Amino acid sequence: MIHGVNFASAGAGIILSSGSELYQRASFAMQVEQFVDMFQQMKLSTGEEASERLVSKSVFHISIGVNDYIHFYIKNISNVLQSLYSR
């Protein structure tokens, strides 16, 4: 935990259902829960002050949302294709 933690999950999106029909994934909400659980464990093992100091100096990278577009596209592709080719 001291050198880094990764909660990334391919297919996750801001929308809870993003990626659900493609494969199993950890939603963004679940990833936040995993962070909270890890932080609680860290406080128990290294102490509250040391844990808070470490997290306050940490870098967080959140890249999410592309699969929300894909989710919308997949759910609507049949309607789009049907309207394009039924002319």
PADOZA-631620 format. One record per residue (C-alpha): residue in one letter; x negated, y negated, z. Coordinates in steps of 0.5 Angstrom, whole numbers, plus 500, padded with zeros to 3 digits. Layout:
residues N
@r->a | east->X | north->Y | up->Z
...
END
This chain:
residues 87
@r->m | east->500 | north->500 | up->500
@r->i | east->494 | north->495 | up->501
@r->h | east->492 | north->496 | up->494
@r->g | east->498 | north->495 | up->491
@r->v | east->505 | north->498 | up->490
@r->n | east->509 | north->499 | up->483
@r->f | east->517 | north->500 | up->483
@r->a | east->517 | north->500 | up->476
@r->s | east->523 | north->504 | up->472
@r->a | east->523 | north->504 | up->465
@r->g | east->530 | north->503 | up->463
@r->a | east->532 | north->498 | up->469
@r->g | east->536 | north->492 | up->468
@r->i | east->539 | north->486 | up->471
@r->i | east->546 | north->489 | up->469
@r->l | east->547 | north->496 | up->474
@r->s | east->549 | north->500 | up->468
@r->s | east->543 | north->498 | up->464
@r->g | east->540 | north->504 | up->461
@r->s | east->545 | north->509 | up->464
@r->e | east->546 | north->513 | up->458
@r->l | east->539 | north->514 | up->456
@r->y | east->536 | north->517 | up->461
@r->q | east->535 | north->517 | up->469
@r->r | east->532 | north->510 | up->472
@r->a | east->532 | north->506 | up->478
@r->s | east->536 | north->500 | up->478
@r->f | east->533 | north->493 | up->480
@r->a | east->537 | north->493 | up->486
@r->m | east->534 | north->500 | up->488
@r->q | east->527 | north->498 | up->486
@r->v | east->529 | north->492 | up->491
@r->e | east->531 | north->497 | up->496
@r->q | east->525 | north->501 | up->495
@r->f | east->521 | north->495 | up->497
@r->v | east->524 | north->493 | up->503
@r->d | east->524 | north->500 | up->505
@r->m | east->516 | north->500 | up->504
@r->f | east->515 | north->494 | up->508
@r->q | east->519 | north->496 | up->514
@r->q | east->514 | north->503 | up->514
@r->m | east->508 | north->498 | up->513
@r->k | east->510 | north->494 | up->519
@r->l | east->511 | north->500 | up->523
@r->s | east->504 | north->503 | up->521
@r->t | east->500 | north->496 | up->520
@r->g | east->504 | north->491 | up->525
@r->e | east->509 | north->486 | up->523
@r->e | east->504 | north->480 | up->523
@r->a | east->499 | north->484 | up->519
@r->s | east->504 | north->486 | up->514
@r->e | east->507 | north->479 | up->513
@r->r | east->500 | north->476 | up->512
@r->l | east->499 | north->481 | up->506
@r->v | east->506 | north->481 | up->503
@r->s | east->505 | north->473 | up->503
@r->k | east->499 | north->473 | up->499
@r->s | east->501 | north->478 | up->494
@r->v | east->503 | north->477 | up->487
@r->f | east->509 | north->480 | up->485
@r->h | east->511 | north->481 | up->477
@r->i | east->518 | north->482 | up->475
@r->s | east->519 | north->483 | up->468
@r->i | east->526 | north->486 | up->467
@r->g | east->532 | north->484 | up->462
@r->v | east->530 | north->487 | up->455
@r->n | east->534 | north->493 | up->457
@r->d | east->540 | north->489 | up->458
@r->y | east->540 | north->487 | up->451
@r->i | east->539 | north->494 | up->449
@r->h | east->545 | north->497 | up->453
@r->f | east->550 | north->492 | up->450
@r->y | east->547 | north->493 | up->443
@r->i | east->548 | north->501 | up->444
@r->k | east->555 | north->500 | up->447
@r->n | east->557 | north->496 | up->441
@r->i | east->553 | north->499 | up->435
@r->s | east->559 | north->503 | up->433
@r->n | east->564 | north->497 | up->432
@r->v | east->558 | north->493 | up->429
@r->l | east->556 | north->498 | up->424
@r->q | east->564 | north->500 | up->423
@r->s | east->565 | north->492 | up->421
@r->l | east->559 | north->492 | up->417
@r->y | east->560 | north->498 | up->412
@r->s | east->568 | north->498 | up->412
@r->r | east->568 | north->492 | up->407
END
